[in-house]
């Protein structure tokens, strides 16, 4: 029996959502793979990509993420924090729903990236894995039923929501996803 798979991109800002859609609609994914676009506004996916408007349900997580991002001094750094935090939010939400056994997330993919290669590569079997592209983007692969997948995403999600991801000077998303849950002490 074939694995059920999803290919996801996200765009927190309208321009980012359009860029992600333009890229995602042309990706040749393996047969049966569903395509989704997480966005914080209404978006027409033209039946090619299913848009998931996260603001429609007014989740408190997005308000917390926005408030955490406000403490970043530069506008560019604030946008990166929101973009990466929103990616973690979408991944956590998708993995928690347990609709798919395997989720691929494309982040900041460029036209010269061979995404099909990322989708078909020989992954190591970890619950959350990353492959970098030549243009600085990357592909994440999640095995949603694997032990540790949801714990990893929950830890990364909390690091962004509470603002702790600001502490990482570079590549915060990679670091947040690579921490073991026992390395993170969150105060309830």
C-alpha positions in Angstrom: 0.0 0.0 0.0 1.4 3.4 -1.0 2.0 6.0 1.6 -0.3 9.0 1.7 1.7 12.1 1.1 1.3 15.9 1.2 3.4 18.6 -0.4 3.1 21.8 1.5 4.4 25.4 1.1 3.4 28.5 3.1 3.2 32.2 2.6 2.4 34.4 5.6 2.3 37.6 3.5 0.2 37.9 0.4 3.2 38.3 -1.9 4.9 35.2 -0.3 1.7 33.2 -0.7 1.6 34.1 -4.4 5.2 33.1 -5.0 4.7 29.8 -3.1 1.5 29.1 -5.2 3.3 29.9 -8.5 6.0 27.5 -7.6 3.9 24.8 -6.0 1.4 24.5 -8.9 4.2 23.6 -11.3 5.9 21.0 -9.1 5.6 17.5 -10.5 5.0 15.5 -7.3 4.7 11.7 -7.1 1.3 10.4 -8.0 -1.3 10.7 -5.3 0.5 13.5 -3.4 -1.9 16.3 -2.3 -0.7 19.9 -2.6 -1.5 22.5 0.1 -0.7 26.1 0.6 -0.8 27.5 4.1 -1.7 31.2 4.0 -3.2 33.8 6.4 -5.7 35.2 3.9 -8.1 34.1 1.2 -6.4 32.6 -1.8 -7.7 31.0 -5.0 -5.8 27.7 -5.5 -7.6 27.1 -8.8 -8.2 23.5 -7.9 -4.5 22.8 -8.4 -3.4 23.6 -4.8 -5.7 23.5 -1.8 -5.3 26.8 0.2 -5.6 26.5 3.9 -6.5 29.9 5.3 -5.3 29.8 8.9 -6.8 33.1 10.0 -10.3 32.0 9.3 -10.4 30.2 12.7 -8.6 33.1 14.5 -6.0 30.8 16.2 -4.3 32.3 19.3 -1.0 30.8 18.1 -0.7 33.3 15.2 -1.3 36.2 17.6 1.4 34.9 19.9 3.8 34.4 16.9 3.1 37.9 15.7 3.7 39.4 19.2 7.0 37.4 19.5 8.1 38.7 16.1 7.5 42.3 17.2 10.5 42.2 19.5 12.9 41.7 16.5 14.5 45.0 15.7 14.9 44.9 12.0 12.0 44.6 9.6 13.8 41.9 7.5 14.6 39.8 10.6 10.9 40.2 11.7 9.7 38.9 8.4 12.0 35.9 8.5 10.9 35.1 12.1 7.2 35.3 11.0 7.8 33.2 7.9 9.7 30.5 9.8 7.4 30.5 12.8 4.4 30.3 10.4 6.0 27.3 8.7 6.4 25.5 12.0 2.8 26.4 12.9 1.6 24.8 9.6 3.7 21.8 10.0 2.6 21.1 13.5 -1.0 21.6 12.5 -0.7 19.2 9.5 1.2 16.5 11.4 -1.3 16.7 14.4 -4.2 16.0 12.1 -2.6 12.7 11.1 -4.2 12.8 7.6 -0.9 11.9 5.9 1.8 9.5 6.7 4.5 11.6 5.1 4.6 15.4 4.7 7.1 17.3 2.5 7.5 21.0 3.2 9.2 23.2 0.6 10.7 26.4 2.0 12.0 29.3 -0.1 12.5 27.0 -3.1 14.1 28.6 -6.2 13.6 27.8 -9.8 16.9 26.0 -10.1 16.0 23.6 -7.3 15.3 20.0 -8.2 12.4 19.4 -5.9 11.5 16.1 -7.5 14.9 14.9 -6.4 14.2 16.0 -2.8 10.8 14.2 -2.9 12.4 10.9 -4.1 15.7 11.0 -2.3 16.8 8.3 0.2 15.9 9.9 3.5 17.6 8.6 6.7 14.4 7.6 8.4 14.3 10.2 11.1 10.9 11.7 12.1 11.9 15.1 10.8 14.6 15.5 8.1 15.9 18.4 6.1 17.7 18.7 2.7 19.2 22.0 1.6 19.0 23.4 -1.9 21.5 25.3 -4.0 19.4 28.5 -3.7 19.3 28.5 0.1 15.8 26.9 0.4 15.2 23.5 1.8 12.8 20.6 1.8 11.6 19.1 5.1 10.3 15.6 5.3 8.1 14.5 8.2 7.0 10.9 9.1 3.9 11.9 11.1 3.5 8.5 12.8 7.2 8.2 13.8 8.1 8.4 17.4 9.3 11.9 18.2 7.8 13.7 15.2 5.1 15.5 17.0 7.3 16.2 20.0 9.9 17.8 17.8 7.3 20.0 16.1 5.7 20.9 19.4 9.1 22.0 20.8 9.9 24.1 17.7 6.4 25.6 17.8 6.7 26.6 21.4 10.2 28.1 20.8 8.7 30.4 18.2 5.5 31.2 20.0 7.2 32.2 23.2 10.0 34.2 21.4 12.8 31.9 22.4 13.7 31.3 18.8 15.1 34.9 18.8 18.0 33.6 20.8 19.4 31.7 17.7 21.5 34.1 15.7 21.2 32.2 12.4 19.1 29.4 10.9 16.7 29.4 13.9 14.3 27.0 12.1 16.9 24.4 11.6 18.1 24.6 15.2 14.6 24.5 16.6 13.8 21.4 14.6 17.0 19.7 15.5 16.7 20.0 19.3 15.7 16.9 21.2 12.5 17.5 23.4 14.6 16.9 26.6 16.9 19.8 25.6 14.0 22.3 25.8 12.7 23.5 29.2 9.4 25.3 28.8 7.6 26.8 31.7 3.9 26.3 31.7 
